[in-house]
């Protein structure tokens, strides 16, 4: 019997041991440290002709879970890239199991007046960290802290991050106690540190005297108490946090075959209609005015982090001018966002990447001031948000209007997330106030908007469908095609009555990833604006947009994009004009 057992491979014994262990454990299945002993493909299922996720070279370290495959394949997790799949079991060498660690502390028992345990989870990493407590997942952004109320006793924990060796085990927490669990990393290995928090009150009385002098030369001394300083009450005395710098250098290059004068954006509203529509504004342009610069900071507060972000670019003014302008400036604390950023009515994840920074002309994109409340719903990944936003209204240029609106816009959204993507429904309500310049009578007309959008994987994650449909009244400035073109409302000069048009539009975009560094997409869309009977026959009524784009991510900080864009404008009387453009950009991230 002993001689027979000696002939059983040690690898098979290890596999059997952990398979049996997983049947009797109600915690995470046991991952085993492994190494690739032969170049092999990682596939998305344990079928020979299934999709290849990535290539693993000989000597590559990863984690293996010898459960849930078949006789040939073993489930693996490449913790460096975060990708999971299946590989041939014969090309893996299994080592030891991932060590389980139990963290325990009872010294803080009874320090809280209430029962139960308060646990603060703090991410000390500069990247996102995933934490599972009792199989409930929590995602912590860099330097984020969240607070949990738990029962006393044992709690299972699993901590992971792409590019780092994971941590798993348990916490044994005392009753009526408070703890902080800090998640850090050492040499790409995740670490945890459990510390008790003792509640007590201290009274400190301090007195100090200080005389400060500066030696300018060996013969001269200046008493700093005599130096005069001038400071406005709103000025900052000193920096209160460290600052992170982000941004990129972007060189945009275009060649217009016909039709458009704006070299910075492709906007079908601007397409000329008439005899000269195919001869105007041909030519080449190159510029870096789309380069951006942003500053961010995470400031630790009592119950989390205060996140500050300020961003600008050099695309202010006309094309031949490069004024620095403010794009975003906002603060986030818990569920609250205050400042200027993308409207709550939009869905940024449903917008495809295009070489032209304007994107699909029917997309909902505008940055403005707001106070927004947004959070995930329950224990799901679904999101709900509502905001009060800037009520700026832009009337037609035919009548000079300079009027502050009486009520803020109210925007909201609800996003449903699932394995293959997400859907979002957005709503907008606003009141447009207009003062008759002849009678000074004020009229208040309601405006509204509704949008359905989303992103969905088709068959697998190499094919992505983006879509959006929007409809409303008095919401033209929220739609990309009409932003800055004064189409929220029109005034009939005959009787000074106000006309608020309805707006509709939508787009579809299909994206295909040829490899990890190269992908393409094709996008088509339409936008429509209601016209009144009294408006001129050459008034804009609808436009069409189409583009084909390809991107190459040569390395981590470099992007190269190239695309062809085609657009059509059609007026109220049926006349139309078209424009086409070949565009490319090269971008280097800071």
Residue pairs with C-beta under 8 A, 6 or more apart in sequence:
11 93
11 94
14 32
14 94
15 66
15 94
18 30
18 32
18 66
18 67
18 97
19 66
19 67
21 30
22 29
22 30
22 67
27 156
28 132
28 156
28 158
28 168
29 65
29 67
30 65
30 97
30 98
31 63
31 64
31 65
31 77
31 97
31 98
31 166
31 168
32 63
32 64
32 65
32 66
32 94
32 95
32 96
32 97
32 98
33 61
33 63
33 64
33 94
33 95
33 96
33 97
33 98
34 61
34 62
34 63
34 64
34 76
34 92
34 93
34 94
34 95
35 59
35 60
35 61
35 62
35 92
35 93
35 95
36 56
36 57
36 58
36 59
36 60
36 62
36 87
36 91
36 92
36 93
37 58
37 91
37 92
37 93
38 58
38 90
38 91
39 55
39 56
39 57
39 58
40 55
40 56
40 87
40 88
40 91
41 52
41 53
41 54
41 55
41 56
41 87
42 52
42 53
42 54
42 55
42 56
42 76
42 78
42 83
42 85
42 86
42 87
43 50
43 51
43 52
43 53
43 73
43 85
43 86
43 87
44 50
44 51
44 53
44 85
44 86
44 460
45 51
45 86
46 69
46 70
46 72
46 73
46 86
50 86
51 460
51 462
53 83
53 85
54 78
54 81
54 83
54 85
54 516
56 62
56 78
56 87
60 78
62 76
62 77
62 78
62 79
62 80
63 76
63 77
63 79
63 98
63 166
64 74
64 75
64 76
64 77
64 92
64 94
65 74
65 75
65 76
65 77
66 74
66 75
66 89
66 94
67 75
68 75
69 75
69 86
69 89
71 89
72 88
72 89
72 90
73 86
73 87
73 88
73 89
74 86
74 87
74 88
74 89
74 92
75 84
75 85
75 86
76 84
76 85
76 86
76 87
76 92
77 83
77 84
78 84
79 160
79 162
79 163
79 164
79 165
79 166
80 162
80 163
81 162
81 163
82 162
82 163
98 166
98 168
100 168
100 169
100 170
101 167
101 168
101 169
101 170
101 192
102 169
102 170
102 171
102 172
103 169
103 170
103 171
103 172
103 181
103 192
103 194
104 171
104 172
105 172
105 173
105 174
105 179
105 194
105 195
105 196
106 172
106 174
106 177
107 174
107 196
108 174
108 177
108 178
108 179
108 196
108 197
108 198
109 174
109 175
109 176
109 177
110 174
110 175
110 176
110 177
111 176
111 177
111 178
111 196
111 197
111 198
111 199
112 118
112 176
112 177
112 178
112 199
113 176
114 176
115 152
115 175
115 176
116 149
116 150
116 151
116 152
116 175
116 176
117 149
117 150
117 151
117 152
117 173
117 174
117 175
117 176
117 177
117 178
117 179
118 147
118 148
118 149
118 150
118 177
118 178
118 179
119 133
119 147
119 148
119 149
119 150
119 171
119 173
119 178
119 179
119 180
119 181
120 145
120 146
120 147
120 148
120 178
120 179
120 180
120 181
120 197
121 131
121 133
121 138
121 140
121 145
121 146
121 147
121 148
121 181
121 183
122 140
122 144
122 145
122 180
122 181
122 182
122 183
123 129
123 140
123 141
123 142
123 143
123 144
123 145
123 183
124 143
124 182
124 183
124 184
124 185
125 142
125 143
125 161
125 164
125 183
125 184
125 185
126 142
126 143
127 142
127 161
127 162
127 163
128 139
128 140
128 141
128 142
128 161
129 139
129 140
129 159
129 160
129 161
129 183
129 190
130 137
130 138
130 139
130 140
130 159
130 160
130 161
131 137
131 138
131 139
131 140
131 157
131 158
131 159
131 183
132 138
132 156
132 157
132 158
132 159
133 148
133 150
133 155
133 156
133 157
134 155
134 156
135 156
136 379
138 146
138 148
140 146
140 183
142 298
143 298
143 300
143 305
144 298
144 304
144 305
145 300
145 303
145 304
145 305
146 304
147 303
150 173
152 173
152 174
152 175
152 176
152 177
153 172
153 173
154 170
154 171
154 172
155 170
155 171
155 172
155 173
156 169
156 170
157 167
157 168
157 169
157 170
157 171
157 192
158 166
158 167
158 168
159 166
159 167
159 168
159 183
159 190
159 192
160 166
160 167
160 190
161 185
161 190
163 188
164 185
164 188
164 189
164 190
165 188
165 189
165 190
166 190
167 183
167 190
167 191
167 192
171 179
171 181
171 194
173 179
177 196
178 196
178 197
178 199
179 194
179 195
179 196
179 197
180 194
180 195
180 197
181 192
181 193
181 194
181 195
182 192
182 193
182 195
183 190
183 191
183 192
184 190
184 191
184 192
184 193
185 191
211 223
211 225
212 224
212 225
213 221
213 222
213 223
213 224
214 221
214 222
214 224
215 221
216 222
231 237
240 299
241 297
241 298
241 299
241 308
242 297
243 295
243 296
243 297
244 295
244 296
244 297
245 293
245 294
245 295
245 590
246 293
246 294
246 295
246 296
246 589
246 590
247 291
247 292
247 293
247 294
247 311
247 589
247 590
248 291
248 292
248 587
248 588
248 589
248 590
249 288
249 291
249 587
249 588
249 590
250 288
250 290
250 291
250 292
250 585
250 586
250 587
250 588
251 286
251 287
251 288
251 585
251 586
251 587
252 264
252 285
252 286
252 287
252 288
252 289
252 290
252 357
252 583
252 584
252 585
253 284
253 285
253 286
253 583
253 584
253 585
254 263
254 284
254 285
254 286
254 581
254 582
254 583
254 584
255 283
255 284
255 285
255 581
255 582
255 583
256 263
256 281
256 282
256 283
256 285
256 579
256 580
256 581
257 282
257 579
257 580
257 581
257 582
258 277
258 278
258 279
258 280
258 281
258 282
258 578
258 579
258 580
259 271
259 272
259 277
259 278
259 280
259 281
259 567
259 577
259 578
259 579
259 580
260 266
260 267
260 270
260 271
260 281
260 579
260 581
261 270
261 280
261 281
262 270
262 319
263 285
263 287
263 319
264 287
264 289
264 290
264 315
264 319
264 357
265 356
265 357
265 358
266 356
266 358
266 361
266 545
266 547
266 565
266 567
266 579
266 581
266 583
267 358
267 361
267 481
268 361
268 481
268 527
268 543
268 544
268 545
268 567
268 568
268 569
268 579
269 361
269 481
269 482
269 485
269 540
269 543
269 569
270 569
271 277
271 543
271 567
271 568
271 569
271 577
271 578
271 579
272 280
272 577
273 538
273 569
273 571
273 575
273 576
273 577
274 575
274 577
277 577
277 578
278 578
285 319
287 319
287 322
288 314
289 313
289 314
289 315
289 319
289 322
290 313
290 314
290 315
290 357
290 585
291 313
291 314
292 311
292 312
292 313
292 327
293 311
293 312
293 313
293 590
294 309
294 310
294 311
294 312
294 328
295 308
295 309
295 310
295 311
296 307
296 308
296 309
296 310
297 307
297 308
298 305
298 306
298 307
298 308
299 305
299 306
299 307
299 308
300 306
301 333
303 334
304 333
304 334
305 333
306 331
306 332
306 333
307 331
307 332
307 333
308 330
308 331
309 328
309 329
309 330
309 331
309 332
309 341
310 326
310 328
310 329
311 326
311 327
311 328
311 329
312 324
312 325
312 326
312 327
313 324
313 325
313 327
314 322
314 323
314 324
314 325
315 322
315 325
316 322
316 323
316 324
316 325
317 323
326 340
327 367
328 339
328 340
328 341
328 342
328 367
329 339
329 340
329 341
330 337
330 338
330 339
330 340
330 341
331 337
331 338
331 339
335 373
335 374
335 375
336 371
336 372
336 373
337 370
337 371
337 372
337 374
337 387
338 370
338 371
338 372
339 369
339 370
340 367
340 368
340 369
340 370
341 367
341 370
342 348
342 365
342 366
342 367
343 364
343 365
343 366
343 367
343 368
343 370
343 387
343 389
343 411
343 478
344 370
344 372
344 374
344 385
344 386
344 387
344 389
344 411
344 412
344 413
344 426
345 364
345 411
345 413
345 426
345 427
345 428
345 449
345 451
345 478
346 363
346 364
346 365
346 366
346 426
346 478
347 364
347 413
347 415
347 424
347 426
347 451
347 453
347 454
347 468
349 422
349 455
350 424
350 453
350 454
350 455
350 466
350 467
350 468
351 359
351 360
351 363
351 365
351 466
351 468
352 359
352 360
352 466
352 509
352 511
352 521
352 523
352 549
353 511
353 521
353 549
353 551
353 561
354 360
354 521
354 523
354 547
354 549
354 563
354 565
355 547
355 549
355 561
355 562
355 563
355 565
355 583
355 584
355 585
356 547
356 563
356 565
356 581
356 583
358 480
359 365
359 480
360 468
360 480
360 507
360 509
360 523
360 525
360 545
360 547
361 479
361 480
361 481
361 505
361 525
361 527
361 543
361 545
361 567
362 468
362 470
362 479
362 480
362 481
362 505
362 506
362 507
362 525
362 526
362 527
362 545
363 468
363 479
363 480
363 507
363 525
364 426
364 451
364 453
364 468
364 470
364 478
364 479
364 480
365 480
365 483
366 477
366 478
366 483
368 389
368 390
368 392
369 389
369 390
370 387
370 388
370 389
370 390
370 411
371 387
371 388
372 385
372 386
372 387
372 388
373 385
373 386
373 387
374 383
374 384
374 385
374 386
374 387
375 383
375 384
375 385
376 382
376 383
377 383
377 384
380 417
381 417
382 414
382 415
382 416
382 417
383 413
383 414
383 415
383 417
384 412
384 413
384 414
384 415
385 412
385 413
385 414
386 410
386 411
386 412
387 410
387 411
387 412
388 408
388 409
388 410
389 408
389 409
389 410
389 411
390 408
390 409
391 405
391 406
391 407
391 408
391 409
391 430
391 431
392 405
392 477
393 403
393 405
393 432
393 433
393 477
393 488
393 489
394 477
394 484
394 485
394 486
394 487
394 488
395 401
395 434
395 486
395 488
395 489
395 490
395 491
396 486
396 487
396 489
396 490
396 491
397 486
398 490
398 491
398 493
399 437
399 491
399 493
399 496
401 434
401 435
401 491
403 433
403 434
403 435
405 431
405 432
405 433
406 431
406 433
406 444
407 430
407 431
407 433
409 428
409 429
409 430
410 428
410 429
410 430
411 426
411 427
411 428
412 426
412 427
412 428
413 424
413 425
413 426
413 427
414 424
414 425
415 422
415 423
415 424
416 422
416 423
416 424
420 456
420 457
421 454
421 455
421 456
421 457
421 464
421 465
422 454
422 455
422 456
423 452
423 453
423 454
424 451
424 452
424 453
424 454
425 450
425 451
425 452
426 449
426 450
426 451
426 452
426 453
427 448
427 449
427 450
427 451
428 447
428 448
428 449
428 450
428 451
428 472
428 475
428 478
429 446
429 447
429 448
430 446
430 447
430 448
430 474
430 475
431 444
431 445
431 446
431 447
432 444
432 445
432 446
432 447
432 474
432 488
432 489
432 498
432 500
433 442
433 443
433 444
433 445
434 442
434 443
434 445
434 489
434 491
434 498
435 441
435 442
436 442
436 443
436 496
437 496
438 496
439 496
443 498
445 474
445 489
445 498
445 500
446 473
446 474
447 472
447 473
447 474
447 475
447 488
447 500
448 472
448 473
448 474
448 475
449 470
449 471
449 472
449 473
449 475
449 478
449 503
450 470
450 471
450 472
451 468
451 469
451 470
451 471
452 468
452 469
453 467
453 468
453 469
454 466
454 467
454 468
455 464
455 465
455 466
455 467
456 464
456 465
456 467
457 463
457 464
457 465
458 464
458 465
458 510
461 513
462 512
462 513
463 510
463 511
463 512
463 513
464 510
464 511
464 512
464 513
465 508
465 509
465 510
465 511
466 507
466 508
466 509
466 510
466 511
466 523
467 506
467 507
467 508
467 509
468 506
468 507
469 505
469 506
470 479
470 503
470 504
470 505
470 506
471 502
471 503
471 504
472 478
472 502
472 503
472 504
473 500
473 501
473 502
473 503
474 488
474 489
474 500
474 501
475 488
475 503
476 482
476 485
476 487
476 488
476 501
476 503
476 529
477 483
477 487
477 488
479 503
479 505
479 527
481 505
481 527
481 543
482 503
482 527
482 529
487 501
487 529
487 540
488 500
489 498
489 499
489 500
489 501
490 498
490 499
490 500
490 501
490 532
490 535
491 497
491 498
491 499
492 498
492 499
492 532
492 534
494 534
499 532
499 535
501 529
501 530
501 531
501 532
502 529
502 530
503 527
503 528
503 529
503 530
504 527
504 528
505 525
505 526
505 527
505 528
506 525
506 526
507 523
507 524
507 525
507 526
507 545
508 523
508 524
508 525
509 521
509 522
509 523
509 524
510 521
510 522
511 519
511 520
511 521
512 519
512 520
512 521
513 519
514 520
517 552
517 553
517 554
518 550
518 551
518 552
518 553
519 550
519 551
520 548
520 549
520 550
520 551
521 548
521 549
522 546
522 547
522 548
522 549
523 545
523 546
523 547
523 548
523 549
524 544
524 545
524 546
525 544
525 545
525 546
526 542
526 543
526 544
526 545
527 542
527 543
527 545
528 541
528 542
529 540
529 541
529 542
531 539
531 541
531 572
535 572
536 572
537 571
537 572
537 573
538 571
538 572
538 573
538 575
539 571
539 572
540 569
540 571
540 572
541 570
541 571
541 572
542 570
543 567
543 568
543 569
543 570
544 567
544 568
544 570
545 565
545 566
545 567
546 565
546 566
546 567
547 563
547 564
547 565
547 566
548 563
548 564
549 561
549 562
549 563
550 561
550 562
550 563
551 559
551 560
551 561
552 559
552 560
552 561
553 559
553 560
554 560
556 589
557 588
557 589
558 586
558 587
558 588
558 589
559 585
559 586
559 587
559 589
560 584
560 585
560 586
560 587
561 584
561 585
561 586
561 587
562 583
562 584
563 582
563 583
563 584
564 580
564 581
564 582
564 583
565 580
565 581
565 583
566 578
566 579
566 580
566 581
567 578
567 579
567 580
568 576
568 577
568 578
569 576
569 577
569 578
570 576
